[in-house]
Amino acid sequence: MYFRLAARATLLFLLFFALGCSEGFRQSGAQAETIRVQRVIDGDTIELDRGERIRLIGVDTPEMNDRRPAVRALAQEAAAFVRRSVEGKPVGLEYDRVPRDRYGRTLAYVYLEDGTFLNAEIIRQGYGFAYTRFPFKYLEEFRRLQREARDTHRGLWSNGPPAVSPRR
């Protein structure tokens, strides 16, 4: 009996030690991994060095191919922000309940080496909307961040109501 408890305690210690040694990345999910970003597709989609496309959960940024110049400009700003944040850098990935979207992209939360939660930061800075059509782990946090960005006129809201509206 004592042996089993000691073995479990040792195993738990090693697990927590290993998690603590992966500095910087805020990974609260059970399924988490670290990988390098090859390129940024747009403000809410990245491609990993292994070729896999990641769609950021809970984030919707303006579309690059929108016919309205103002919306395209906002899309370019969002993509530039994400590019500066992650392109060529290692990131931590955390997954939620649904593994893929209807286009086959992996759905994930992305964390920078310093622990910054990229999905949340995009919304906080006003580069995108909280995508609330489907439930996800940080839904209420993202709604709050979007309200704050709107109320403080950041990013999309810097010149009043945005030229594009969020997809619900």
Long-range contacts (C-beta under 8 A, 24 or more apart in sequence): 22-92, 23-113, 24-92, 24-111, 24-112, 24-113, 24-114, 24-115, 25-91, 25-92, 25-111, 25-112, 25-113, 25-115, 26-92, 26-111, 26-115, 26-116, 26-117, 27-92, 27-93, 27-94, 27-111, 28-94, 29-94, 29-95, 29-96, 29-109, 29-137, 31-94, 31-95, 32-92, 32-93, 32-94, 32-95, 33-92, 33-93, 34-90, 34-91, 34-92, 34-93, 35-90, 35-91, 35-93, 36-88, 36-89, 36-90, 36-91, 37-86, 37-87, 37-88, 37-89, 37-90, 37-91, 38-87, 38-88, 39-87, 40-79, 40-82, 40-83, 40-86, 40-87, 41-79, 42-75, 42-78, 42-79, 42-82, 43-75, 43-78, 43-79, 43-81, 43-82, 43-122, 43-127, 43-128, 44-78, 44-82, 44-122, 44-128, 44-131, 45-105, 46-82, 46-86, 46-87, 46-110, 52-106, 53-104, 53-105, 53-106, 54-93, 54-105, 54-106, 54-107, 54-108, 54-110, 55-101, 55-103, 55-105, 55-106, 55-107, 55-108, 56-108, 56-109, 56-110, 56-118, 56-119, 56-122, 57-96, 57-107, 57-108, 57-109, 57-119, 57-131, 57-136, 57-137, 57-138, 58-109, 58-119, 58-123, 58-130, 58-131, 58-132, 58-136, 58-138, 58-139, 58-142, 59-119, 59-122, 59-123, 59-128, 59-129, 59-130, 59-131, 59-142, 60-128, 60-129, 60-130, 60-131, 60-166, 60-167, 61-122, 61-127, 61-128, 61-129, 62-128, 62-156, 62-164, 63-164, 66-164, 68-163, 68-164, 70-163, 70-164, 71-163, 71-164, 74-127, 74-155, 74-156, 74-162, 74-163, 74-164, 77-127, 77-155, 78-122, 78-127, 78-128, 81-122, 81-125, 81-127, 82-118, 82-122, 82-127, 85-112, 85-116, 85-118, 85-121, 86-110, 86-112, 86-118, 89-113, 91-118, 96-136, 96-137, 97-136, 98-134, 109-137, 109-138, 120-145, 123-149, 124-148, 124-149, 124-154, 125-149, 125-154, 125-155, 126-150, 126-154, 126-155, 126-156, 126-157, 126-158, 127-155, 127-156, 128-156, 129-156, 129-166, 129-167, 130-166, 131-166, 131-167, 132-166, 132-168, 133-167, 133-168
